[in-house]
Amino acid sequence: KTSIVYLLLCMLLSCYLADAFVVSSPSRMGGLTTTNHKNTYSLSVGPVSNDRNDITIMASTAVGFIGLGIMGEGMAARLLSEGIAGTSEEKPLIVWNRTGSKCQALKDKFPDKIIHVKNSAKEVVEACGVTYSILSTPEASKEVFEAKDGVLAGVSEGTSIVDCATLAESDMERMNESVVSKGGRFLEAPVSGSKGPAATGTLIFLCAGSKNVFDEIEDNGLNVMGKASHFFSNE
């Protein structure tokens, strides 16, 4: 009788353990769920799209800004003053400029904000989920984008690049293809305006490329730098 009771207890225990932990198959949302009848624990890497230029993963919440010239200085300042970036160590503004003194000037202007200065554009992109870039000329944009320690060198899966310079269509297409080929996302977002509107957040953004990136930053970045943002087309 004792052996039968022991056998029954073992069988019941095996059934309980088998039923206690259930692991579901990862879904299109990139989730993994473990259930023990009382609590559910979820591990997620975010929604995943079939469009390689629109892949979304849990990227860094840091915001990057490359180019603190006539336009970039005011745009970066708006991201800080309106609380989009620089609010904590989890969401700092990470910057780089060819003339390093501009980065220090921005830090001095906002002593209460979390601003990190990097040694290259590559380091900014590597550290951030979304990086804005605005260089003064097409030549400067090309140089900073393609340099060994430039923008493209820092792109990896899930990286988002928002280029706000006014460039030729062929340049934007080349940049988009280069970023997407490395698993990143690219938004062309040239601005209409000058130094005054950049400082007061009244620029106009004319965008194309990744619609997902546009949707993510339209009310969480573009809205504090501009008075209007328009999306025209994918890639």
Backbone as JSON, one array per atom type, in Angstrom:
{
  "sequence": "KTSIVYLLLCMLLSCYLADAFVVSSPSRMGGLTTTNHKNTYSLSVGPVSNDRNDITIMASTAVGFIGLGIMGEGMAARLLSEGIAGTSEEKPLIVWNRTGSKCQALKDKFPDKIIHVKNSAKEVVEACGVTYSILSTPEASKEVFEAKDGVLAGVSEGTSIVDCATLAESDMERMNESVVSKGGRFLEAPVSGSKGPAATGTLIFLCAGSKNVFDEIEDNGLNVMGKASHFFSNE",
  "N": [[0.83, -1.21, 0.0], [1.94, 1.23, 0.77], [3.85, 1.66, -1.25], [2.18, 1.98, -3.44], [0.77, 4.31, -2.78], [2.94, 6.07, -2.74], [3.67, 5.99, -5.4], [1.43, 7.09, -6.62], [1.54, 9.67, -5.55], [3.9, 10.6, -6.75], [3.14, 10.61, -9.43], [1.1, 12.54, -9.37], [2.6, 14.76, -8.61], [4.3, 15.02, -10.82], [2.47, 15.65, -12.83], [1.57, 18.09, -11.88], [3.9, 19.66, -11.99], [4.41, 19.62, -14.71], [2.27, 21.03, -15.64], [2.56, 23.42, -14.45], [4.35, 25.22, -15.54], [4.24, 26.93, -18.44], [5.34, 27.69, -21.61], [4.86, 29.95, -24.09], [4.85, 30.15, -27.71], [7.02, 32.45, -29.35], [5.55, 35.41, -30.55], [4.47, 37.46, -33.37], [4.86, 39.86, -32.25], [7.18, 39.65, -30.95], [7.29, 38.61, -28.38], [7.7, 36.7, -25.33], [6.14, 34.54, -23.19], [5.71, 33.4, -19.89], [3.85, 31.27, -17.8], [2.44, 30.55, -14.6], [-0.02, 29.89, -13.54], [-0.69, 31.61, -11.48], [0.8, 33.94, -11.74], [1.9, 35.95, -14.46], [4.63, 36.35, -16.52], [6.29, 38.48, -18.69], [8.52, 38.71, -21.38], [9.77, 40.92, -23.62], [10.77, 42.1, -26.83], [9.7, 44.05, -28.27], [7.46, 45.17, -30.96], [7.67, 43.66, -34.18], [8.19, 44.38, -37.53], [7.54, 43.3, -40.91], [8.75, 44.84, -42.76], [11.93, 45.78, -43.39], [12.99, 48.31, -43.0], [11.36, 49.27, -41.13], [11.63, 47.97, -38.74], [11.18, 47.46, -35.27], [12.65, 47.6, -32.16], [13.48, 47.23, -28.67], [15.15, 49.87, -28.19], [17.85, 52.07, -27.12], [16.87, 54.71, -24.92], [18.09, 57.09, -25.02], [18.65, 60.21, -26.67], [20.06, 61.33, -29.66], [22.1, 63.94, -31.09], [23.54, 65.37, -33.86], [25.56, 67.86, -35.05], [25.7, 71.03, -34.28], [25.26, 73.6, -35.34], [24.17, 76.65, -36.91], [21.42, 76.0, -37.24], [21.13, 73.53, -35.88], [21.86, 74.02, -33.2], [19.73, 75.51, -32.07], [17.64, 73.67, -32.46], [18.44, 71.42, -30.95], [18.43, 72.61, -28.47], [15.71, 73.01, -28.09], [14.79, 70.39, -27.81], [15.84, 69.86, -25.33], [14.8, 71.93, -23.61], [12.09, 71.43, -23.75], [11.77, 68.99, -22.59], [12.11, 66.58, -24.0], [14.51, 65.31, -24.17], [17.44, 64.79, -22.08], [16.46, 64.67, -19.52], [17.05, 62.75, -17.64], [19.45, 60.23, -16.57], [18.73, 58.0, -17.9], [17.55, 58.99, -20.14], [19.28, 60.84, -21.7], [20.59, 63.69, -23.55], [22.66, 63.16, -26.2], [25.49, 64.35, -27.74], [27.38, 65.53, -30.62], [29.7, 67.53, -32.34], [31.46, 69.03, -35.05], [33.04, 71.18, -34.33], [34.12, 71.25, -31.24], [33.66, 73.05, -29.13], [31.1, 74.01, -29.35], [29.51, 72.04, -28.3], [30.17, 72.12, -25.58], [29.24, 74.67, -25.03], [26.5, 74.28, -25.25], [26.06, 72.59, -23.07], [26.74, 74.34, -21.01], [24.7, 76.18, -21.25], [22.51, 74.75, -20.47], [22.69, 73.77, -17.61], [21.29, 72.17, -15.83], [20.45, 69.96, -17.17], [20.85, 66.62, -18.47], [23.46, 66.04, -20.39], [25.53, 64.47, -22.66], [28.69, 64.44, -24.14], [30.14, 63.19, -27.04], [32.99, 61.67, -28.72], [32.83, 61.28, -31.41], [30.69, 61.07, -34.34], [29.88, 58.47, -34.78], [29.98, 57.32, -32.2], [27.86, 58.64, -30.98], [25.6, 57.72, -32.42], [25.74, 54.98, -31.85], [25.07, 54.98, -29.17], [22.44, 55.75, -28.98], [18.83, 55.53, -29.43], [17.34, 57.03, -31.24], [18.7, 59.29, -33.51], [19.24, 62.6, -34.38], [20.32, 64.55, -37.14], [21.94, 67.33, -38.54], [23.72, 68.93, -40.8], [25.77, 71.56, -42.15], [26.29, 71.77, -44.96], [25.93, 69.93, -48.1], [28.31, 68.61, -48.64], [29.53, 68.45, -46.11], [27.64, 66.88, -44.8], [27.85, 64.45, -46.22], [30.5, 63.76, -45.67], [30.51, 63.44, -42.84], [28.62, 61.45, -42.6], [29.7, 59.24, -44.0], [32.24, 58.81, -42.96], [34.95, 57.01, -41.31], [34.54, 56.99, -38.59], [31.98, 57.87, -38.56], [28.41, 58.61, -39.0], [27.09, 56.36, -40.32], [28.79, 54.28, -39.62], [28.11, 53.79, -37.02], [25.63, 52.66, -37.04], [23.29, 50.08, -36.31], [21.23, 47.13, -35.81], [17.96, 48.24, -35.37], [18.6, 50.9, -34.95], [17.78, 54.35, -35.38], [17.89, 56.92, -37.73], [17.55, 60.34, -38.25], [17.65, 62.6, -40.62], [18.02, 65.97, -41.03], [18.97, 67.8, -42.82], [19.1, 69.73, -45.88], [19.22, 68.06, -48.7], [20.23, 66.58, -51.87], [17.95, 64.49, -53.71], [19.07, 62.07, -54.56], [21.18, 61.78, -52.78], [19.85, 61.43, -50.33], [18.49, 59.03, -50.88], [20.64, 57.28, -51.18], [21.72, 57.38, -48.58], [19.57, 56.36, -47.11], [19.39, 53.7, -48.13], [21.85, 52.72, -47.3], [21.69, 52.83, -44.48], [19.46, 51.16, -43.97], [20.43, 48.74, -44.95], [22.06, 47.92, -42.93], [20.36, 47.23, -40.98], [19.1, 49.35, -39.76], [16.89, 52.26, -39.44], [15.64, 54.89, -41.47], [14.87, 58.32, -41.71], [14.11, 60.87, -43.76], [14.13, 64.24, -43.18], [14.07, 67.1, -43.96], [14.23, 70.59, -43.14], [12.15, 73.51, -43.18], [12.9, 76.76, -42.76], [14.75, 79.03, -40.61], [17.44, 80.3, -38.5], [16.02, 81.7, -36.45], [13.31, 80.5, -36.32], [14.22, 77.93, -35.69], [15.16, 78.22, -33.12], [12.85, 78.93, -31.77], [11.16, 76.84, -32.12], [9.54, 76.63, -34.41], [9.81, 75.49, -36.92], [9.29, 73.81, -40.09], [8.79, 70.51, -40.97], [9.51, 68.34, -43.61], [8.9, 65.28, -44.54], [10.1, 61.94, -45.43], [10.52, 58.41, -46.01], [11.04, 56.14, -43.43], [7.98, 55.39, -42.16], [7.27, 54.47, -39.68], [9.24, 55.52, -37.96], [8.69, 58.24, -38.27], [6.08, 58.34, -37.15], [6.7, 57.71, -34.51], [8.22, 59.89, -33.59], [6.85, 62.17, -34.25], [5.12, 63.39, -32.38], [6.85, 63.48, -30.35], [9.26, 64.9, -30.39], [9.69, 66.04, -33.1], [7.53, 67.73, -32.83], [8.24, 69.65, -30.89], [10.28, 70.97, -32.04], [9.3, 71.99, -34.34], [6.52, 73.69, -35.98], [4.9, 72.33, -37.65], [4.66, 69.12, -39.19], [5.13, 67.08, -41.94], [4.41, 64.11, -43.68], [5.38, 62.48, -46.57], [6.04, 60.22, -48.24], [6.95, 56.68, -48.35], [10.28, 55.4, -48.31]],
  "CA": [[0.0, 0.0, 0.0], [2.83, 2.39, 0.85], [4.46, 1.88, -2.56], [1.15, 2.48, -4.34], [0.55, 5.71, -2.4], [4.12, 6.82, -3.18], [3.6, 6.06, -6.86], [0.37, 8.05, -6.94], [2.04, 11.01, -5.22], [4.88, 10.96, -7.78], [2.39, 10.91, -10.64], [0.43, 13.82, -9.17], [3.63, 15.8, -8.61], [4.75, 15.18, -12.21], [1.4, 16.35, -13.55], [1.55, 19.48, -11.42], [5.07, 20.36, -12.53], [4.25, 19.76, -16.16], [1.22, 22.03, -15.91], [2.84, 24.66, -13.72], [5.12, 26.16, -16.35], [3.89, 26.85, -19.84], [6.03, 28.71, -22.38], [4.21, 30.1, -25.38], [5.74, 30.45, -28.83], [7.18, 33.87, -29.62], [4.6, 35.9, -31.54], [4.97, 38.51, -34.26], [5.21, 41.0, -31.41], [8.5, 39.43, -30.36], [7.14, 38.38, -26.96], [7.83, 35.37, -24.76], [5.36, 34.6, -21.96], [5.76, 32.23, -19.01], [2.7, 31.32, -16.92], [2.41, 29.53, -13.56], [-1.39, 29.89, -13.04], [-0.91, 32.72, -10.55], [1.46, 35.13, -12.25], [2.37, 35.89, -15.84], [5.81, 37.17, -16.72], [6.51, 38.7, -20.12], [9.79, 39.23, -21.88], [9.44, 41.4, -24.95], [11.73, 42.95, -27.53], [8.94, 45.03, -29.04], [6.85, 44.69, -32.18], [8.56, 43.51, -35.32], [7.52, 44.52, -38.81], [8.18, 42.61, -42.01], [9.5, 45.85, -43.49], [13.22, 45.91, -42.7], [13.22, 49.7, -42.64], [10.44, 49.63, -40.07], [11.79, 47.08, -37.6], [11.17, 48.19, -34.01], [13.06, 46.82, -31.01], [13.69, 48.09, -27.51], [16.43, 50.55, -28.35], [18.19, 53.03, -26.07], [15.98, 55.87, -24.83], [18.9, 58.29, -25.2], [18.42, 60.91, -27.93], [21.31, 61.85, -30.18], [22.04, 65.1, -31.99], [24.81, 65.61, -34.54], [25.56, 69.13, -35.76], [25.18, 72.12, -33.45], [25.52, 74.86, -36.02], [23.13, 77.69, -36.88], [20.11, 75.37, -37.06], [21.18, 72.45, -34.91], [21.94, 74.53, -31.83], [18.38, 75.83, -31.62], [16.82, 72.46, -32.45], [18.84, 70.63, -29.79], [17.97, 73.34, -27.28], [14.27, 72.76, -27.94], [14.64, 69.04, -27.26], [16.17, 69.94, -23.92], [13.89, 72.82, -22.87], [10.73, 70.88, -23.74], [11.76, 67.72, -21.87], [12.2, 65.39, -24.84], [15.79, 64.66, -23.84], [18.19, 65.45, -21.02], [15.7, 64.68, -18.27], [17.6, 61.78, -16.7], [20.54, 59.42, -17.12], [18.11, 57.03, -18.8], [17.17, 59.67, -21.38], [20.12, 62.02, -21.87], [20.85, 64.14, -24.92], [24.05, 62.83, -26.51], [25.79, 65.25, -28.86], [28.7, 65.66, -31.23], [29.81, 68.59, -33.34], [32.83, 69.1, -35.57], [33.71, 72.14, -33.45], [33.75, 70.76, -29.92], [33.25, 74.11, -28.21], [29.65, 74.16, -29.44], [28.93, 71.06, -27.37], [30.35, 72.65, -24.23], [28.35, 75.83, -24.91], [25.15, 73.76, -25.0], [26.04, 72.12, -21.68], [26.75, 75.52, -20.15], [23.4, 76.82, -21.37], [21.53, 73.91, -19.77], [23.45, 73.08, -16.55], [20.44, 71.25, -15.09], [20.08, 68.87, -18.05], [21.84, 65.56, -18.66], [24.0, 66.11, -21.75], [26.81, 63.79, -22.79], [29.41, 64.77, -25.37], [30.93, 62.07, -27.56], [34.16, 62.03, -29.52], [32.57, 61.09, -32.84], [29.29, 60.83, -34.71], [29.68, 57.03, -34.6], [29.7, 57.05, -30.8], [26.51, 59.15, -30.69], [24.62, 56.8, -33.0], [25.81, 53.72, -31.11], [24.51, 55.13, -27.83], [21.08, 56.29, -29.01], [17.79, 54.89, -30.21], [17.06, 57.96, -32.34], [19.71, 60.34, -33.64], [18.97, 63.66, -35.35], [21.54, 65.09, -37.73], [21.78, 68.44, -39.47], [25.01, 69.53, -41.13], [25.6, 72.84, -42.87], [26.38, 71.66, -46.42], [25.9, 68.56, -48.59], [29.66, 68.03, -48.5], [29.72, 68.12, -44.7], [26.75, 65.76, -44.51], [28.44, 63.24, -46.81], [31.73, 63.44, -44.95], [30.18, 62.95, -41.5], [27.85, 60.21, -42.74], [30.49, 58.13, -44.53], [33.55, 58.71, -42.31], [35.23, 55.79, -40.57], [33.9, 57.15, -37.28], [30.8, 58.69, -38.84], [27.05, 58.16, -38.68], [26.81, 55.01, -40.8], [29.61, 53.33, -38.88], [27.48, 53.5, -35.72], [24.29, 52.07, -37.23], [23.1, 48.64, -36.11], [19.82, 46.75, -35.8], [17.07, 49.06, -34.55], [19.01, 52.3, -34.92], [16.98, 55.27, -36.2], [18.58, 58.14, -38.12], [16.66, 61.37, -38.78], [18.52, 63.62, -41.21], [17.24, 67.19, -41.23], [19.64, 68.69, -43.77], [18.5, 69.82, -47.21], [20.14, 67.37, -49.6], [19.67, 66.09, -53.13], [17.19, 63.25, -53.58], [19.99, 60.93, -54.73], [21.94, 61.65, -51.53], [18.95, 60.85, -49.33], [18.25, 57.64, -51.25], [21.87, 56.55, -50.86], [21.82, 57.27, -47.13], [18.51, 55.45, -46.69], [19.78, 52.34, -48.48], [23.0, 52.35, -46.47], [21.22, 52.61, -43.11], [18.58, 49.99, -43.97], [21.24, 47.55, -45.2], [22.67, 47.54, -41.66], [19.29, 46.94, -40.01], [18.58, 50.57, -39.16], [15.75, 52.94, -40.07], [16.06, 56.22, -41.91], [13.83, 59.29, -42.01], [14.53, 62.14, -44.37], [13.28, 65.25, -42.55], [14.6, 68.45, -44.17], [13.43, 71.62, -42.48], [11.91, 74.81, -43.8], [13.04, 77.76, -41.7], [16.09, 79.56, -40.39], [17.89, 80.27, -37.11], [14.95, 82.14, -35.54], [12.33, 79.42, -36.13], [14.85, 76.78, -35.03], [15.26, 78.55, -31.69], [11.51, 79.06, -31.18], [10.38, 75.63, -32.37], [8.5, 76.88, -35.42], [10.24, 74.98, -38.22], [8.37, 72.9, -40.79], [9.5, 69.31, -41.39], [8.96, 67.69, -44.8], [9.52, 63.97, -44.29], [9.91, 60.75, -46.25], [11.35, 57.31, -45.52], [10.37, 55.22, -42.5], [6.76, 55.92, -41.56], [7.29, 54.12, -38.26], [10.05, 56.52, -37.25], [7.92, 59.48, -38.27], [5.0, 58.22, -36.17], [7.27, 57.68, -33.16], [8.79, 61.17, -33.16], [6.01, 63.31, -34.64], [4.66, 64.04, -31.16], [7.86, 63.25, -29.31], [10.52, 65.41, -30.92], [9.41, 67.0, -34.17], [6.52, 68.7, -32.38], [8.83, 70.74, -30.1], [11.22, 71.69, -32.9], [8.59, 72.59, -35.47], [5.08, 73.96, -35.85], [4.19, 71.39, -38.52], [5.45, 68.03, -39.75], [4.37, 66.42, -43.01], [5.01, 62.89, -44.21], [4.96, 62.39, -47.97], [6.09, 58.89, -48.84], [7.94, 55.72, -47.88], [11.52, 55.27, -49.08]],
  "C": [[0.86, 1.26, 0.0], [3.42, 2.71, -0.52], [3.45, 2.43, -3.56], [0.87, 3.96, -4.07], [1.7, 6.57, -2.89], [4.09, 7.04, -4.68], [2.58, 7.1, -7.3], [0.83, 9.48, -6.67], [3.04, 11.5, -6.28], [4.18, 11.36, -9.07], [1.71, 12.27, -10.54], [1.43, 14.98, -9.23], [4.13, 16.07, -10.03], [3.74, 15.96, -13.03], [1.39, 17.82, -13.18], [2.7, 20.27, -12.03], [4.95, 20.58, -14.02], [3.27, 20.86, -16.51], [1.56, 23.39, -15.32], [3.55, 25.68, -14.57], [4.84, 25.92, -17.81], [4.58, 27.98, -20.57], [5.39, 28.79, -23.75], [5.22, 30.4, -26.46], [5.85, 31.95, -29.01], [6.24, 34.3, -30.74], [5.25, 36.91, -32.45], [5.39, 39.73, -33.46], [6.53, 40.79, -30.7], [8.43, 39.11, -28.88], [7.35, 36.94, -26.57], [7.14, 35.42, -23.41], [5.47, 33.3, -21.18], [4.66, 32.36, -17.97], [2.77, 30.23, -15.86], [1.07, 29.52, -12.83], [-1.7, 31.03, -12.07], [-0.34, 34.02, -11.1], [1.9, 34.9, -13.68], [3.53, 36.85, -16.01], [6.06, 37.3, -18.22], [7.89, 39.27, -20.39], [9.56, 39.65, -23.3], [10.56, 42.24, -25.53], [11.0, 43.91, -28.45], [8.39, 44.44, -30.31], [7.84, 44.65, -33.33], [7.75, 43.57, -36.6], [8.26, 43.72, -39.87], [9.03, 43.56, -42.84], [10.8, 46.12, -42.76], [13.5, 47.34, -42.28], [12.31, 50.14, -41.51], [10.5, 48.67, -38.9], [11.84, 47.92, -36.32], [11.61, 47.25, -32.89], [13.25, 47.79, -29.84], [15.08, 48.69, -27.6], [16.67, 51.48, -27.16], [17.21, 54.2, -26.1], [16.76, 57.19, -24.92], [18.61, 58.89, -26.57], [19.73, 61.53, -28.39], [21.1, 63.08, -31.05], [23.43, 65.38, -32.52], [24.7, 66.89, -35.36], [24.91, 70.24, -34.97], [25.53, 73.48, -34.05], [24.36, 75.83, -35.9], [21.75, 77.11, -36.61], [20.12, 74.37, -35.91], [21.2, 72.91, -33.46], [20.55, 74.82, -31.27], [17.5, 74.61, -31.51], [17.15, 71.58, -31.24], [18.36, 71.29, -28.5], [16.48, 73.11, -27.03], [14.02, 71.36, -27.37], [14.9, 69.02, -25.77], [15.13, 70.74, -23.13], [12.48, 72.26, -22.76], [10.66, 69.47, -23.16], [11.77, 66.47, -22.72], [13.46, 64.6, -24.53], [16.47, 65.44, -22.73], [17.53, 65.45, -19.66], [16.27, 63.74, -17.22], [18.76, 61.04, -17.36], [20.0, 58.36, -18.07], [17.73, 57.67, -20.13], [17.98, 60.96, -21.54], [20.07, 62.51, -23.32], [22.34, 63.89, -25.16], [24.43, 63.55, -27.79], [27.21, 65.1, -29.37], [28.64, 66.76, -32.26], [31.25, 68.67, -33.8], [33.67, 70.11, -34.78], [33.25, 71.84, -32.03], [33.23, 71.81, -28.96], [31.74, 74.33, -28.23], [28.94, 73.21, -28.48], [29.03, 71.57, -25.93], [29.43, 73.84, -24.0], [26.92, 75.38, -24.62], [25.02, 73.26, -23.57], [25.99, 73.3, -20.71], [25.39, 76.22, -20.14], [22.32, 76.06, -20.59], [22.22, 73.1, -18.67], [22.62, 72.04, -15.78], [20.01, 70.04, -15.93], [21.22, 67.85, -18.18], [22.26, 65.54, -20.13], [25.36, 65.43, -21.77], [27.42, 64.13, -24.15], [30.25, 63.59, -25.78], [32.06, 62.57, -28.45], [33.95, 61.89, -31.02], [31.08, 60.9, -33.08], [28.94, 59.35, -34.5], [29.3, 56.71, -33.16], [28.31, 57.54, -30.41], [25.47, 58.14, -31.17], [24.59, 55.48, -32.23], [25.1, 53.8, -29.77], [23.02, 55.46, -27.81], [20.11, 55.44, -29.82], [17.45, 55.71, -31.44], [18.15, 59.03, -32.34], [19.31, 61.32, -34.73], [20.31, 64.18, -35.87], [21.2, 66.24, -38.65], [23.12, 69.13, -39.64], [24.8, 70.67, -42.1], [25.58, 72.72, -44.39], [26.26, 70.19, -46.84], [27.25, 67.86, -48.44], [29.92, 67.6, -47.06], [28.87, 66.92, -44.31], [27.34, 64.45, -45.0], [29.67, 62.8, -46.04], [31.42, 62.82, -43.58], [29.42, 61.62, -41.58], [28.75, 59.03, -43.09], [31.84, 57.94, -43.85], [33.71, 57.4, -41.53], [34.59, 55.81, -39.19], [32.64, 58.01, -37.41], [29.48, 58.02, -38.5], [26.83, 56.7, -39.08], [27.59, 53.95, -40.03], [28.98, 52.93, -37.55], [26.13, 52.82, -35.82], [24.31, 50.57, -37.0], [21.6, 48.36, -36.06], [19.0, 47.63, -34.85], [17.44, 50.52, -34.43], [18.13, 53.15, -35.83], [17.76, 56.55, -36.45], [17.57, 59.1, -38.74], [17.54, 62.5, -39.3], [17.7, 64.83, -41.62], [17.88, 68.18, -42.2], [18.87, 68.71, -45.09], [19.5, 69.27, -48.22], [19.45, 66.96, -50.89], [18.96, 64.76, -52.9], [18.11, 62.03, -53.67], [20.82, 60.7, -53.47], [21.1, 60.99, -50.45], [18.68, 59.38, -49.62], [19.46, 56.77, -50.9], [22.0, 56.34, -49.35], [20.79, 56.29, -46.58], [18.91, 54.0, -46.93], [20.93, 51.85, -47.59], [22.57, 52.02, -45.04], [20.38, 51.34, -43.03], [19.38, 48.7, -44.15], [21.92, 47.04, -43.92], [21.64, 47.27, -40.58], [18.7, 48.15, -39.34], [17.38, 51.12, -39.9], [16.15, 54.37, -40.36], [14.85, 57.09, -42.22], [14.48, 60.54, -42.56], [13.58, 63.22, -43.85], [13.87, 66.66, -42.72], [13.65, 69.51, -43.61], [13.27, 72.85, -43.37], [11.94, 75.84, -42.68], [14.49, 78.19, -41.57], [16.41, 79.55, -38.9], [16.79, 80.66, -36.12], [13.91, 81.06, -35.28], [12.92, 78.19, -35.45], [14.89, 77.01, -33.52], [13.89, 78.59, -31.01], [10.62, 77.85, -31.44], [9.29, 75.81, -33.4], [8.97, 76.5, -36.83], [9.12, 74.16, -38.85], [9.2, 71.73, -41.31], [8.76, 68.66, -42.56], [9.63, 66.32, -44.9], [9.18, 62.89, -45.31], [10.84, 59.67, -45.71], [10.55, 56.39, -44.63], [9.16, 55.88, -41.84], [6.71, 55.61, -40.06], [8.09, 55.13, -37.44], [9.3, 57.84, -37.17], [6.82, 59.44, -37.2], [5.52, 58.28, -34.74], [7.73, 59.05, -32.68], [7.93, 62.38, -33.52], [5.54, 64.1, -33.43], [5.63, 63.85, -30.01], [9.23, 63.69, -29.81], [10.28, 66.45, -31.99], [8.46, 68.1, -33.7], [7.1, 69.86, -31.57], [9.84, 71.54, -30.92], [10.51, 72.4, -34.05], [7.12, 72.81, -35.2], [4.25, 73.03, -36.72], [5.17, 70.35, -39.05], [4.59, 67.29, -40.76], [5.13, 65.22, -43.51], [4.47, 62.66, -45.61], [5.0, 60.99, -48.56], [7.1, 58.01, -48.13], [9.1, 55.72, -48.86], [11.47, 56.0, -50.4]]
}
